[in-house]
């Protein structure tokens, strides 16, 4: 049997790379999308079955060309994980409206562009999975997140609309909400006084995403929240 194919966006040094490693361990070939070509090249050398495609998911033309390139080289993805994220901080009085729009294009429109192109084949097959990674900004709008939270909330609602449409057609859609500070070098520097158990490990996130993507269809999740044991929520 041919190895299944995952397409994952936002392959950075944390969650994205961990997802690639976890699915490759599980026997998948992986189409990795990111804007940083050098990082993709390094992961291709490190991880068997991983293939990099430089793509800005906020650009519909680039998404179309990249999906076509993935299909031509690797075939049809059975799993889509939208992990790319556009972010920024500031109150609604301070932010440049262009920042909110840019974040909306990455977080919400990127999911739409990809799902519109990949879901039809999943529907035809009667199986597949589409997951988006989110955070607590998808559920609340704090003052300094005015340019970010609205776009993550829209992303979650889009995913829910997709889940209600695609679920009866055999395609599992889920939203994995990460309520934590992810353990990557820049967060370690910013929270230098924090203990190890303050952070969530990218590999642990990837393990849960793997689990959700492979749930039995009699017990599918949609809203999945994960956080360190000591997190206040």
C-alpha positions as CSV (number, residue, x, y, z in Angstrom):
1,X,0.0,0.0,0.0
2,X,1.3,3.4,-0.9
3,X,2.3,5.7,2.0
4,X,-0.3,8.3,2.8
5,X,0.5,11.9,2.2
6,X,0.2,14.8,4.7
7,X,0.3,18.5,3.6
8,X,1.3,20.8,6.5
9,X,1.7,24.5,6.4
10,X,3.7,26.8,8.7
11,X,6.7,24.4,9.0
12,X,8.8,26.4,11.4
13,X,11.3,25.3,14.1
14,X,8.6,24.4,16.6
15,X,5.2,22.8,16.1
16,X,5.4,22.6,12.3
17,X,8.7,20.6,12.3
18,X,7.4,18.4,15.1
19,X,4.3,17.6,13.1
20,X,6.5,16.6,10.1
21,X,8.6,14.3,12.3
22,X,5.6,12.7,13.9
23,X,3.8,11.9,10.7
24,X,7.0,10.7,9.0
25,X,7.5,8.4,12.0
26,X,4.0,7.1,11.4
27,X,4.7,6.2,7.8
28,X,3.5,9.3,6.0
29,X,5.2,11.2,3.2
30,X,5.0,14.9,4.0
31,X,4.6,17.9,1.8
32,X,5.9,20.8,3.9
33,X,4.9,24.4,3.1
34,X,6.6,27.4,4.5
35,X,8.1,30.7,3.3
36,X,11.6,29.8,4.5
37,X,13.2,27.6,1.8
38,X,16.4,27.0,3.7
39,X,14.6,25.5,6.6
40,X,12.6,23.2,4.3
41,X,15.8,22.1,2.6
42,X,17.4,21.2,5.9
43,X,14.3,19.2,7.0
44,X,14.3,17.3,3.6
45,X,17.8,16.2,4.4
46,X,16.9,15.2,7.9
47,X,13.5,13.5,7.5
48,X,13.0,10.7,5.0
49,X,9.8,11.3,2.9
50,X,9.7,15.0,3.6
51,X,9.4,17.3,0.6
52,X,9.6,21.1,0.9
53,X,7.5,23.6,-1.1
54,X,8.0,27.4,-0.6
55,X,4.6,29.0,-0.4
56,X,2.9,32.0,1.2
57,X,-0.5,30.6,2.1
58,X,-2.1,34.1,2.1
59,X,-1.6,34.2,-1.7
60,X,-4.2,32.2,-3.5
61,X,-2.2,32.1,-6.7
62,X,0.8,30.6,-4.8
63,X,-1.5,28.1,-3.0
64,X,-3.0,27.0,-6.3
65,X,0.5,26.5,-7.9
66,X,1.8,24.7,-4.8
67,X,-1.1,22.3,-4.5
68,X,-0.6,21.5,-8.2
69,X,3.1,20.9,-7.7
70,X,2.4,18.6,-4.7
71,X,-0.1,16.6,-6.7
72,X,2.3,16.3,-9.6
73,X,5.2,15.2,-7.4
74,X,3.6,13.2,-4.6
75,X,0.0,12.6,-5.3
76,X,-3.2,13.6,-3.4
77,X,-2.9,14.6,0.3
78,X,-5.1,12.6,2.7
79,X,-4.5,14.9,5.6
80,X,-4.2,18.7,5.7
81,X,-2.9,20.5,8.8
82,X,-3.0,24.3,8.6
83,X,-0.4,25.4,11.1
84,X,0.8,28.6,9.5
85,X,0.0,31.6,11.6
86,X,0.1,35.4,11.2
87,X,0.3,37.4,14.4
88,X,1.0,40.7,16.0
89,X,0.2,42.8,19.0
90,X,-1.5,46.1,19.7
91,X,-4.7,47.6,20.8
92,X,-7.4,48.5,18.2
93,X,-6.3,52.1,18.5
94,X,-2.6,51.3,17.9
95,X,-2.6,48.7,15.1
96,X,-2.2,49.3,11.5
97,X,-5.3,47.9,9.9
98,X,-3.1,46.2,7.3
99,X,-1.8,43.9,10.0
100,X,-5.2,42.6,10.9
101,X,-5.9,42.0,7.2
102,X,-2.6,40.2,6.7
103,X,-3.2,38.0,9.7
104,X,-6.7,37.2,8.4
105,X,-5.3,36.3,5.0
106,X,-2.8,33.8,6.6
107,X,-5.0,32.4,9.3
108,X,-8.5,32.2,7.8
109,X,-8.2,32.7,4.0
110,X,-5.2,30.3,3.9
111,X,-7.3,27.6,5.4
112,X,-10.1,28.3,2.9
113,X,-7.7,28.3,-0.1
114,X,-6.2,25.0,0.9
115,X,-9.4,23.2,1.9
116,X,-11.2,24.2,-1.3
117,X,-8.5,22.5,-3.3
118,X,-7.9,19.4,-1.1
119,X,-11.4,18.6,0.3
120,X,-13.0,17.5,-3.0
121,X,-10.6,14.5,-3.3
122,X,-11.3,13.6,0.3
123,X,-15.0,13.7,-0.2
124,X,-14.7,11.5,-3.3
125,X,-12.6,9.0,-1.3
126,X,-15.0,9.2,1.7
127,X,-12.2,9.8,4.1
128,X,-9.5,12.3,5.1
129,X,-8.7,14.8,7.8
130,X,-8.3,18.6,8.0
131,X,-6.9,20.1,11.2
132,X,-6.1,23.7,12.1
133,X,-3.9,24.7,15.0
134,X,-5.2,27.6,17.1
135,X,-4.8,29.2,20.5
136,X,-6.9,30.9,23.1
137,X,-7.2,34.0,20.9
138,X,-9.7,32.0,19.0
139,X,-12.1,32.2,22.0
140,X,-11.4,35.7,23.5
141,X,-10.3,39.1,22.5
142,X,-7.9,40.7,24.9
143,X,-6.9,44.4,24.4
144,X,-3.4,43.8,23.0
145,X,-4.7,41.1,20.6
146,X,-7.0,43.3,18.5
147,X,-5.0,42.6,15.3
148,X,-4.8,38.8,15.9
149,X,-7.7,37.4,17.9
150,X,-10.4,38.3,15.4
151,X,-8.6,36.3,12.7
152,X,-8.2,33.2,14.9
153,X,-11.8,33.4,15.9
154,X,-12.8,33.5,12.3
155,X,-10.5,30.6,11.5
156,X,-12.1,28.5,14.2
157,X,-15.6,29.3,13.0
158,X,-14.6,28.5,9.4
159,X,-13.3,25.2,10.6
160,X,-16.5,24.5,12.4
161,X,-18.6,25.3,9.3
162,X,-16.3,22.9,7.4
163,X,-16.7,20.2,10.0
164,X,-20.5,20.3,9.8
165,X,-20.3,20.1,6.0
166,X,-17.6,17.5,5.7
167,X,-18.2,15.2,8.6
168,X,-21.3,13.5,7.1
169,X,-19.2,13.0,4.0
170,X,-16.5,11.1,5.9
171,X,-14.0,13.8,6.3
172,X,-12.9,14.7,9.8
173,X,-12.3,18.4,10.6
174,X,-10.9,19.5,13.9
175,X,-9.5,22.6,15.7
176,X,-6.6,22.0,18.0
177,X,-6.4,24.9,20.5
178,X,-3.0,25.2,22.1
179,X,-3.4,27.1,25.4
180,X,0.3,27.4,26.3
181,X,3.6,28.9,25.5
182,X,5.3,26.7,23.0
183,X,8.9,25.6,23.8
184,X,11.0,27.2,21.1
185,X,14.2,29.3,21.5
186,X,12.6,32.7,21.3
187,X,10.0,31.9,24.0
188,X,12.7,30.4,26.2
189,X,14.6,33.7,25.9
190,X,11.4,35.8,26.6
191,X,10.4,33.7,29.6
192,X,13.8,33.0,30.9
193,X,12.7,32.7,34.5
194,X,10.1,30.1,33.7
195,X,10.5,26.4,34.7
196,X,10.5,23.6,32.1
197,X,6.9,22.6,32.9
198,X,5.7,26.1,32.1
199,X,6.1,25.3,28.3
200,X,4.3,22.9,26.1
201,X,6.6,20.7,24.0
202,X,6.2,20.8,20.2
203,X,6.6,17.0,20.1
204,X,3.7,16.6,22.6
205,X,1.5,18.9,20.4
206,X,2.4,16.8,17.4
207,X,1.5,13.6,19.2
208,X,-2.0,14.9,20.0
209,X,-2.5,16.1,16.4
210,X,-1.5,12.6,15.2
211,X,-4.1,11.2,17.6
212,X,-6.9,13.5,16.5
213,X,-6.1,12.9,12.8
214,X,-6.5,9.2,13.4
215,X,-9.6,9.0,15.7
216,X,-12.1,6.4,15.0
217,X,-15.0,7.9,13.1
218,X,-17.4,6.8,15.8
219,X,-15.7,9.2,18.2
220,X,-14.5,12.3,16.4
221,X,-13.5,15.5,18.2
222,X,-13.8,19.0,16.9
223,X,-12.7,21.4,19.6
224,X,-9.5,19.9,21.2
225,X,-7.8,21.9,23.9
226,X,-4.3,21.1,25.2
227,X,-2.3,22.8,27.9
228,X,0.5,22.0,30.4
229,X,-0.8,20.5,33.7
230,X,0.1,23.7,35.6
231,X,-1.6,26.2,33.2
232,X,-4.2,28.5,34.7
233,X,-7.4,28.5,32.6
